[in-house]
Structures are given as C-alpha cells and as structure tokens.
Amino acid sequence: MKTTRRPATITLVGAFALLTGAAAACHPRGEVAVVTTGGPSPIPRAAPAHDPGARAEVAPVPAVELRATHGSIRESRGFLAMRDPAIRAVAPAAAPGEAELRFVYQGPSEKTAPLASGEIRRQIGLKLRAQDGCNLVYVMWRIEPVQEIVVSVKRNPGKSTHVECGAHGYTDVGTVQASLLRPLRVGEPHVLSARMEGDVLEVRSDGVNVWKGALGRDALGFEGPVGLRSDNGKFDVVFSARRSFRVASLAKLEDG
C-alpha cells in the first residue's frame, strides 16, 4: 500500500528558525537573531533611571506602534503583512540609528506603483534618521530588476513632503552586489539590519556584515526615527528597533 506524502508547510516563524540555524552553522559565533514564537512583542521599556548607560534591546515593533504615512500594514499571526504596492512607515517611539527586518518575500503586489522617477522596482528596506519624506537614510534590498542592497542618503534642506522634493536629493553611498548576498526568492526568509554610530553605517544581510562606511556630514544634518519601506511586493515582516527616550513629532513624518 502506497502512502502519499504531503509537502511540508513552513510558517514564517519556522522559516526564520531554519534560516537562523543554517546561519549559525555557517557562522559559529551565532550572530543572527532568532524570531520568537509568541508573536510580536512591544518595544522594551526605556533603560532604568538608575543605569543611565544602559540601552534598550532591539525588539519587535507591533503594528500599533507604527505610523504608516503611505499604504497600510496589518498584523497577522505574529508578523506584519505588507501587501500594498507602496508602503512607507516609521516607528515614532524608536531610536534613530538601528533597525532590523526579518522578512519573507511573497511575490509581486497585486497592483504596481512606479517610483517618483518613473522606474518600476520591487524592493524592501529600512529607513534611518527619518526626519520626514525628504531627509532620511535608506538601506534598500532591491529584488527587481536587479538584486542588490543599496545605501542612500536623501537630503533636501528646507523641504519635508514628497510634493516638495519628489525623487530629488538622493545620493547613493554604497552598493552590495548580488554575488555577496543569498539569492532572494519567493517564500524564503531573509534578515536585513542596519546600525549607525555617528555617520558610520554598518549593514548586515542574513547575519553577515556586507557593507560598512561613512555616510558623510549630510546624514547628520537631520534626525528622526527608524522605519520601513516597500515597493511593488508582498512581504511578511518582523520589524525590530530600540525604544527611544524621545518620541518623534508625527506632524513632520507625512509622505515619509
């Protein structure tokens, strides 16, 4: 009597567990974070007053603590579901210089939205020091037409909305080519993280340091929280950050 084997179904959490296990095998020092199975948790409280040198840990940010300035994000089974063709969001209560995305790409979005430049691009990434939609740092993992990670600074002094700056003010500071990255395929988990110390940015992909460099003085000419962005793709995401002692003004974050 023959038995029929059903294909295994891997949940988002299970996929990340496999990813982090494989990364730990390749990198014995175990530098990859593991997704918890209990669903998203609030960003931890600020460091205790009696320990002024302590820092809050990077922890998952729930949907209720995200401010979507374009598109929508919903919480589903312990992750953030991003389905709109263009999504921009920030975490106003998060610190400005460090964030992490654990995500699974689920294919192209149902609708397509060209970038302000007119280009059609599928991508997901992090926003750092997001003062507004015209002044911020991007770390974007591009999927199509070319797979690569691009670090850029968008700087438009005196401007704050997309209407005012559009696609102007971008300076690409660094690029990580596909040959240095794990291939990004539908249904497979990946981790993208970034951390700034002064104007020096370090980028990690799937637990590996892939880029480090100085962003220049322009990147310190503005300040704001971290956030995330996606274009023309469907993503299941766990977004993590540190809680800040200051909460960013929401009035300045429109179109960001």
N, C-alpha and C positions, 0 to 999 in steps of 0.2 A: 504494500500500500504506500503510495507516494504522498509525501507531505509537501504542502506549499508554504514557502517562507515569505512572509510579508516584509517589504522593505522597511528598514528601521527609520523611525521618525525622530529627528534631533530637535529639541526645543532650543530656544535662544540661549537659555542658561546652560543646557547641556553642551551646546556647540562651543560656548566660551570655555567650559570646563575642559573640553578636548583641546582647544587651542592653547590654553594656559599650561596644560600638561605637556603638550608637544613642545611648547616654547621652553618649559623648564628642562626638558630633556636635552634640547639644543643649547641651552644656556644654564649651566648648573647653578649659577648664582641665584636663580629663581627671581628674576627682576620683573616678572609680569604679574599684574594684579588679577585676582580671581573674582568673578561675579558671584555674589551671594544668591542663595536660592529663595530668600524670603521676600523678594520684590524690592522695589526702590525704597530707600530709607531717607529721611530728611538729612540735610547737610548738618554735620555735628555742630553743637553749640560752640560759641567763641571760647578761646582758651581761658581758663580760670584766672581771676584777677590776681591771685597770689603767685602766678607764674607768668609774668609778662613776656618771657622769652619763648613760651610755648606757641606752637602753630596748630590750628585745626587741621584734621586729616582730610585728605581728598575723599569724598564720599558721594554716592549717587544723589542727584538732584531730582525730586519729584516734579511732575508736570505743574503742580500748583505753585511751585516756586520759580517757574519760567515765565518770562514775559515775551510772548510771540508778537513781533512787530510786523510780520508778514507771514501769511499762511497759518496753519494750525497744527498743534501737536496733541495727541491724546494718549492717555496711559492705558496700557493693555497687558495684562498678565505679567507684570513685573518689568516691563520695558516701555519706552516711548515709541509710539508708532508715528512715523513721518511719511505722509502719503501725498501731500500737495506738491505741485511742480516747483514751487519756490517757497522756502521756509527760512525765516530769519528769527532768531530768538536769543534772549540774554537771560542771565540769572542775576537779577539786581542785588541779591544778598551775597553774591560770591566775590571772592578776591579777584583782582585783575589779571594775574600773571600765570595761572596754572589751571589746566583743564585736561580732561580725558574723555574720549569717545570709544565705547565698545559697541560695535555695530555689525549688523548683517545686512548686506545689500540684497533686496528682494526683486530687483529688476527695474525697468523704466517706469516712471509715473504714468498714470492714465492719460494725462494731458502734458503738453510740452510748453515751456515758457522760455523764450530766448533771453539771454542776458542783456543788460543795457547796451552792450556793444553789438548786439545782434547775433552773437555766436550761440549755438546750441551746445550745451555742455552738461554732462552728468557728473555730479560731484557731491561730496560731503566734507565738512571740516569744522574747525574751531575758530572762534573769534576771541581775541585777547585785547585787553585795554579798550573795549568798545565804548568809546565816548558817545558816539552816535553813528549814523549810517555813512558818514563821510570821513571819519577819523577812527581808525582801528587797525589791528593786525590780524591777518588771516593765515591759517595753516590749512590748506585745502588738499584733500585726496581726490584727484581727478580720475574719473573712470573712463569716460569717453569724451572726445575722440581719442585721447592719448592717456594712458595710465601713468600717473606721476604724482608726487606731492610737491606743491608749490607754496613757498612762504612769500607773503607780500605785505607791504605797508600801504594803507590807503590814507593819504594825508591831504586835507583840504581846509586850511585855516579859515575861520570865519564862516564856514558852511556846515550844516548839520543834517540836512534832509536829502533824500535821493533826487528830488526835484532840483535842488540847488547844485549837486555835484555829479549826479549820474555815474558814468563809468570813469570819471576823471580822477586823477590823483594817485593812481596805483603805481607802485614801484615793486617789481619782483626782485626779492633779495636772494632767494635760493631755490633750487630745484633738485628733487631726488628722483632719479630716473627709475623706470620700471624694473630694470635689471637688479636694483638693490632692494626691491620690495617683493613680498609674497604676492602672487597674482591675485587680483581682486575679482572673484567670481560670484555669481548669484548663489545665495544660500550659505556662503561660507563666512565665518566670523573673523573680524579684524579689530585691532586696537590702535588708535591714534592718540598720542598725548603730546603736550607741549608745556614748556615751563620757561618763564623769563626771569632772569636775575639781572637787574639793570637793563641795558639794551641787548644783552646776550640771550639768545633763544636757543633752546635745545628741543629737538623733535625726535620722538620715538615712534616706531612703527612695529606693531606686534612684538613689543618688548625689546627691540633693538634700536640703539642710537643710530639714526640715519642722517641727521644734519645738526650742525651747531655753528652759530655765527652771530656776529654783531648786526643789529638792525639799523644802527645809526641814531643820531640825535632826534630825527623826526619821530621815531617811535616813542620817545619820552615826552613829546610835546602835547600829549593828550592822555587821559586816564579814564577808565571805565571798567565794567565787569567783564567776565568771560561769557561766552555764548556759543551757539552752534548755528550752522547754515547748511542747507541742502538745495540742490537744483536738479530737477527732472529725474528723480529717482525715488524709489520706495525703500525706506530703511526702518529697521527695528533697532533701537538705540538705548544704551545706558550711558547717560551723560553725568560725569562726576566733576566736582570742583571743591574748593575750600570756601568756608564761610568767611565773610569779611566783617570787620568791625564797623564799617560804614556801608550804608545802603545807597546805591546809585540813584540819582534822580531819574524817574521814569519819563519825565517830560522831554528829555534830550535824546531818548533812545528810539524814537519813531523812525521807521524805514531802515533800521539797522540790521 
